[in-house]
Amino acid sequence: MTPSSELTGLAAEWNEARALHPLYAALGREFVIELPSCPDLESGIDAPPKESVELARQWLLEVDERVQVHQLRQFIQTTPLANDQTVRSLLVHHLRKVKHSDADRDKSDFLLVQYFSNCVPSRLDDADVDLEYVAQTLEPILGPVDLSIPEGIKPLEELIQQACQCKDLKALLSSHILEKGRAIKTQAGQDYYVPAAMVAFTRFSFMMRRVFFRLLHRDLDAILAGLRTLEQRGVTTIDCRRAQFSSEESIARLRMICQSWKVMFFAEYSAGQPVNMLVDLRAVIERALSRNVQESRARAQAATAGVAASADAPEFEVSSTTPSWPSAGPDK
């Protein structure tokens, strides 16, 4: 490397560190994470010496160790500070590390999907999200990619097809597709960072995100529709112990919880307690609807039987036998 190219590389690295510093500082405040200080980054100088760039590099590495994957995911998807440029800077920062931990891999995987999502139109059809399209979109980050997919990663395609056939979240979770995809990612080890592998994993994670939210909204819509029906039928509370709520949850509170879930799940899509609660709540609502229908039918049948019995009973009886009248005695 020539001295001029080294200076150019240091300047680019410094600019990226300056861009990431306010983002990481805000993330630390959001999750109450104690971050180390970096006076040169905080001062905002434009042309620091090489030693300052190295200190900034070390600062970023220390911060990365303290920030958990779920914290980064939630923050990036909810903060206005996370624009296309900051996401790209974060992604480049993680990809160019010499050594990658499992947490680095998971952060890179999330950032690749986030970068890809930011670049593509919202109404993109599932059929258009093929490997060639993903590689083309990621080319500014990965460069031209030879799409010779490693053998151990090829099962991702079958998992995508299985996920697209799921009708609800219960079917998706019981299929363990998300866990199988994570297992393939873990088994890839450092081969994850082969460009073709990153393209395949980006496509898989993007499609899983799409399928998850599609099924999530389908389940929430079914729950809210069921709550409306029950409310119209005069039901005010439901036994929701199966979904880890109380035995007498009000319909108004359940509706409020469903609305809050729409916001909460926006930043996290994976199997976990809240997702399982949602799946169980849909089962509870469907069972309550079924029971309510059965009870209504039973009452209707009982009422019909009562009317029929009343119609069969005569209004008054005429005896077929001749009554025995007392005989009249002689006049006295």
C-alpha positions as CSV (number, residue, x, y, z in Angstrom):
1,M,0.0,0.0,0.0
2,T,1.4,3.4,-1.0
3,P,1.5,6.2,1.6
4,S,-1.2,8.1,-0.3
5,S,-3.5,5.1,-0.5
6,E,-3.0,4.5,3.2
7,L,-4.0,8.0,4.0
8,T,-7.1,7.7,1.8
9,G,-8.0,4.5,3.6
10,L,-7.5,6.1,7.0
11,A,-9.6,9.1,6.0
12,A,-12.4,6.9,4.9
13,E,-12.3,4.8,8.0
14,W,-12.3,7.9,10.2
15,N,-15.3,9.3,8.4
16,E,-17.2,6.1,8.9
17,A,-16.2,6.1,12.6
18,R,-17.5,9.7,12.9
19,A,-20.8,8.7,11.3
20,L,-21.2,5.7,13.6
21,H,-20.2,7.5,16.8
22,P,-23.6,9.4,17.3
23,L,-25.5,6.3,16.4
24,Y,-23.7,4.1,18.9
25,A,-24.0,6.9,21.5
26,A,-27.7,7.1,21.1
27,L,-28.0,3.3,21.2
28,G,-26.1,3.3,24.5
29,R,-28.5,5.8,26.0
30,E,-31.5,3.9,24.7
31,F,-30.5,0.6,26.4
32,V,-28.5,2.2,29.3
33,I,-25.2,0.6,28.1
34,E,-22.1,2.1,29.6
35,L,-19.8,2.9,26.6
36,P,-16.1,3.9,26.7
37,S,-15.2,7.4,25.7
38,C,-13.3,8.4,22.6
39,P,-12.3,12.1,23.0
40,D,-11.1,12.5,19.3
41,L,-14.4,11.2,17.9
42,E,-16.3,13.3,20.4
43,S,-14.4,16.4,19.4
44,G,-15.3,15.9,15.7
45,I,-11.9,16.8,14.2
46,D,-11.7,16.4,10.5
47,A,-8.1,15.2,9.9
48,P,-6.8,13.3,12.9
49,P,-3.4,11.6,13.2
50,K,-3.1,7.9,12.5
51,E,-3.1,7.2,16.2
52,S,-6.6,8.7,16.6
53,V,-7.9,6.5,13.8
54,E,-6.5,3.4,15.5
55,L,-8.1,4.6,18.8
56,A,-11.4,5.1,17.0
57,R,-11.2,1.6,15.5
58,Q,-10.5,0.1,19.0
59,W,-13.5,2.1,20.4
60,L,-15.8,0.6,17.8
61,L,-14.6,-2.9,18.6
62,E,-15.2,-2.4,22.3
63,V,-18.7,-1.0,21.7
64,D,-19.6,-3.9,19.4
65,E,-18.8,-6.3,22.3
66,R,-21.2,-4.5,24.6
67,V,-24.1,-4.2,22.2
68,Q,-26.3,-7.3,21.8
69,V,-27.7,-8.4,18.5
70,H,-31.4,-7.8,19.6
71,Q,-30.5,-4.3,20.8
72,L,-28.9,-3.4,17.5
73,R,-31.9,-4.9,15.6
74,Q,-34.5,-3.0,17.6
75,F,-32.6,0.3,17.6
76,I,-31.9,0.3,13.9
77,Q,-35.6,-0.5,13.0
78,T,-37.0,2.2,15.3
79,T,-34.6,5.2,15.4
80,P,-34.7,8.0,12.9
81,L,-30.9,8.1,13.0
82,A,-30.7,4.9,11.0
83,N,-30.7,6.1,7.4
84,D,-29.4,4.2,4.4
85,Q,-25.9,5.7,4.9
86,T,-25.6,4.7,8.5
87,V,-26.8,1.2,7.8
88,R,-24.3,0.9,5.0
89,S,-21.5,2.2,7.3
90,L,-22.4,-0.3,10.0
91,L,-22.5,-3.1,7.5
92,V,-19.1,-2.2,6.0
93,H,-17.7,-1.9,9.5
94,H,-18.8,-5.4,10.5
95,L,-17.8,-7.1,7.2
96,R,-14.3,-5.8,7.1
97,K,-13.4,-7.1,10.6
98,V,-10.4,-9.5,10.5
99,K,-12.0,-11.9,13.0
100,H,-15.8,-12.4,13.3
101,S,-17.6,-13.7,16.4
102,D,-21.0,-15.4,16.3
103,A,-22.5,-12.0,17.3
104,D,-20.7,-10.3,14.5
105,R,-22.1,-12.8,12.1
106,D,-25.7,-12.3,13.4
107,K,-25.3,-8.5,13.2
108,S,-23.9,-8.7,9.7
109,D,-26.8,-11.0,8.7
110,F,-29.3,-8.5,10.1
111,L,-27.6,-5.5,8.5
112,L,-27.4,-7.2,5.1
113,V,-31.2,-7.8,5.2
114,Q,-31.8,-4.3,6.4
115,Y,-29.7,-2.8,3.6
116,F,-31.4,-5.0,1.1
117,S,-34.8,-4.0,2.4
118,N,-33.9,-0.3,2.2
119,C,-32.9,-0.7,-1.5
120,V,-35.8,-2.6,-2.9
121,P,-39.4,-1.4,-3.6
122,S,-42.0,-2.3,-0.9
123,R,-44.3,-4.0,-3.4
124,L,-41.6,-6.3,-4.7
125,D,-43.2,-9.7,-5.5
126,D,-41.8,-12.8,-3.8
127,A,-41.1,-14.4,-7.2
128,D,-38.7,-11.5,-8.1
129,V,-36.5,-12.1,-5.0
130,D,-34.2,-14.6,-6.6
131,L,-30.4,-14.9,-6.1
132,E,-29.5,-12.8,-9.1
133,Y,-31.6,-9.9,-7.9
134,V,-30.2,-10.1,-4.4
135,A,-26.7,-10.2,-5.7
136,Q,-27.3,-7.3,-7.9
137,T,-28.7,-5.2,-5.1
138,L,-25.8,-6.1,-2.7
139,E,-23.2,-5.4,-5.4
140,P,-22.2,-2.0,-3.9
141,I,-21.3,-3.8,-0.7
142,L,-20.0,-7.2,-1.9
143,G,-18.9,-6.4,-5.4
144,P,-19.7,-8.8,-8.3
145,V,-20.7,-12.2,-6.9
146,D,-20.2,-15.7,-8.4
147,L,-23.4,-17.4,-7.5
148,S,-21.9,-20.8,-7.0
149,I,-23.8,-21.6,-3.8
150,P,-21.9,-23.8,-1.3
151,E,-23.4,-27.3,-1.0
152,G,-24.2,-26.9,2.7
153,I,-26.3,-23.8,2.1
154,K,-28.5,-25.1,-0.7
155,P,-31.2,-26.5,1.7
156,L,-32.2,-22.8,2.4
157,E,-34.2,-22.8,-0.9
158,E,-36.4,-25.7,0.3
159,L,-36.9,-24.0,3.6
160,I,-38.1,-20.9,1.8
161,Q,-40.6,-22.9,-0.2
162,Q,-41.9,-24.6,3.0
163,A,-42.3,-21.3,4.8
164,C,-44.3,-19.8,1.9
165,Q,-46.8,-22.6,2.2
166,C,-47.5,-22.0,5.9
167,K,-51.1,-20.7,6.6
168,D,-50.5,-19.2,10.0
169,L,-47.7,-18.6,12.6
170,K,-48.5,-21.8,14.4
171,A,-47.6,-23.7,11.2
172,L,-44.4,-21.7,10.7
173,L,-43.3,-22.2,14.3
174,S,-44.1,-25.9,14.5
175,S,-42.2,-26.5,11.3
176,H,-39.0,-25.2,13.0
177,I,-37.9,-23.5,9.7
178,L,-36.4,-20.6,11.5
179,E,-34.3,-22.9,13.7
180,K,-33.2,-25.0,10.7
181,G,-32.1,-21.9,8.9
182,R,-30.1,-20.7,11.9
183,A,-28.5,-24.1,12.2
184,I,-27.3,-23.9,8.6
185,K,-25.9,-20.4,9.3
186,T,-24.0,-21.7,12.4
187,Q,-22.6,-24.7,10.6
188,A,-21.3,-22.5,7.8
189,G,-18.8,-20.9,10.2
190,Q,-16.5,-18.5,8.5
191,D,-17.8,-19.6,5.2
192,Y,-20.8,-17.4,5.9
193,Y,-18.6,-14.5,4.7
194,V,-18.2,-16.1,1.2
195,P,-20.1,-13.5,-1.0
196,A,-22.4,-16.2,-2.6
197,A,-23.2,-17.5,0.9
198,M,-24.1,-14.0,2.1
199,V,-26.4,-13.5,-0.9
200,A,-28.2,-16.8,-0.1
201,F,-28.5,-16.0,3.6
202,T,-29.7,-12.5,2.8
203,R,-32.4,-13.8,0.6
204,F,-33.4,-16.5,3.2
205,S,-33.7,-13.9,6.0
206,F,-35.5,-11.4,3.9
207,M,-38.1,-14.0,2.8
208,M,-38.5,-15.2,6.4
209,R,-39.1,-11.7,7.5
210,R,-41.8,-11.3,4.8
211,V,-43.5,-14.6,5.7
212,F,-43.4,-13.9,9.4
213,F,-45.0,-10.5,9.1
214,R,-47.5,-11.7,6.6
215,L,-48.6,-14.5,9.0
216,L,-48.4,-12.2,12.0
217,H,-50.9,-9.8,10.5
218,R,-53.1,-12.7,9.4
219,D,-53.2,-14.0,13.0
220,L,-53.8,-10.6,14.5
221,D,-56.6,-9.9,12.0
222,A,-58.2,-13.2,12.9
223,I,-57.9,-12.5,16.6
224,L,-59.4,-9.0,16.3
225,A,-62.2,-10.2,14.1
226,G,-63.0,-13.0,16.6
227,L,-63.0,-10.4,19.5
228,R,-65.5,-8.3,17.5
229,T,-67.8,-11.3,16.9
230,L,-67.7,-12.3,20.6
231,E,-68.4,-8.8,21.7
232,Q,-71.4,-8.6,19.3
233,R,-72.7,-11.8,20.9
234,G,-72.6,-10.3,24.4
235,V,-69.3,-11.8,25.6
236,T,-67.3,-9.5,27.7
237,T,-64.5,-11.7,29.2
238,I,-62.6,-14.8,28.0
239,D,-60.6,-17.4,29.9
240,C,-57.1,-16.8,28.4
241,R,-55.0,-18.9,30.8
242,R,-53.7,-21.0,27.9
243,A,-52.2,-17.8,26.5
244,Q,-50.7,-16.9,29.8
245,F,-53.3,-14.3,30.6
246,S,-56.0,-14.4,33.3
247,S,-59.1,-16.5,33.5
248,E,-61.3,-13.4,32.9
249,E,-59.5,-11.2,30.3
250,S,-61.7,-8.4,29.0
251,I,-62.2,-8.1,25.3
252,A,-61.2,-4.4,25.5
253,R,-57.8,-5.2,27.1
254,L,-57.1,-8.1,24.6
255,R,-57.8,-5.7,21.7
256,M,-55.3,-3.2,23.2
257,I,-52.7,-5.9,23.6
258,C,-53.1,-6.9,20.0
259,Q,-52.5,-3.3,18.9
260,S,-49.3,-3.1,21.0
261,W,-48.1,-6.4,19.5
262,K,-48.2,-4.8,16.0
263,V,-45.6,-2.3,17.2
264,M,-43.5,-4.7,19.3
265,F,-43.1,-7.4,16.6
266,F,-42.1,-4.8,14.1
267,A,-38.6,-4.9,15.5
268,E,-38.2,-8.6,16.2
269,Y,-39.3,-11.6,14.2
270,S,-38.4,-14.9,15.8
271,A,-39.8,-17.6,17.9
272,G,-40.1,-16.5,21.5
273,Q,-42.6,-16.1,24.4
274,P,-44.6,-13.2,22.9
275,V,-45.0,-15.0,19.6
276,N,-46.1,-18.1,21.3
277,M,-48.6,-16.1,23.4
278,L,-50.0,-14.7,20.1
279,V,-50.4,-18.1,18.6
280,D,-52.0,-19.4,21.8
281,L,-54.3,-16.4,22.0
282,R,-55.6,-17.1,18.5
283,A,-56.4,-20.7,19.5
284,V,-58.2,-19.4,22.6
285,I,-60.3,-17.0,20.6
286,E,-61.2,-19.7,18.0
287,R,-62.2,-22.1,20.8
288,A,-64.3,-19.3,22.5
289,L,-66.1,-18.7,19.2
290,S,-66.7,-22.4,18.7
291,R,-68.0,-22.8,22.2
292,N,-70.2,-19.7,21.9
293,V,-71.7,-21.1,18.6
294,Q,-72.4,-24.4,20.3
295,E,-74.0,-22.8,23.3
296,S,-76.2,-20.6,21.0
297,R,-77.3,-23.7,19.1
298,A,-78.0,-25.5,22.3
299,R,-80.2,-22.7,23.5
300,A,-81.9,-22.4,20.2
301,Q,-82.6,-26.2,20.2
302,A,-83.9,-26.0,23.8
303,A,-86.2,-23.2,22.9
304,T,-87.5,-25.0,19.8
305,A,-88.1,-28.1,21.9
306,G,-89.9,-26.1,24.5
307,V,-92.2,-24.5,21.8
308,A,-92.9,-27.9,20.3
309,A,-93.8,-29.4,23.6
310,S,-96.1,-26.6,24.3
311,A,-97.8,-27.0,20.9
312,D,-98.4,-30.7,21.5
313,A,-100.1,-30.2,24.8
314,P,-103.9,-29.7,24.4
315,E,-105.4,-26.4,25.6
316,F,-108.0,-28.4,27.7
317,E,-108.8,-32.0,28.0
318,V,-112.2,-33.7,27.3
319,S,-112.4,-37.0,29.1
320,S,-113.6,-40.0,27.0
321,T,-115.2,-41.6,30.0
322,T,-118.6,-40.7,31.3
323,P,-118.4,-39.0,34.6
324,S,-120.3,-40.6,37.4
325,W,-122.8,-38.0,38.7
326,P,-124.2,-38.4,42.1
327,S,-127.8,-39.8,42.0
328,A,-130.6,-37.4,42.9
329,G,-132.5,-38.4,46.1
330,P,-136.3,-38.0,46.7
331,D,-137.6,-34.6,47.4
332,K,-138.2,-34.1,51.0
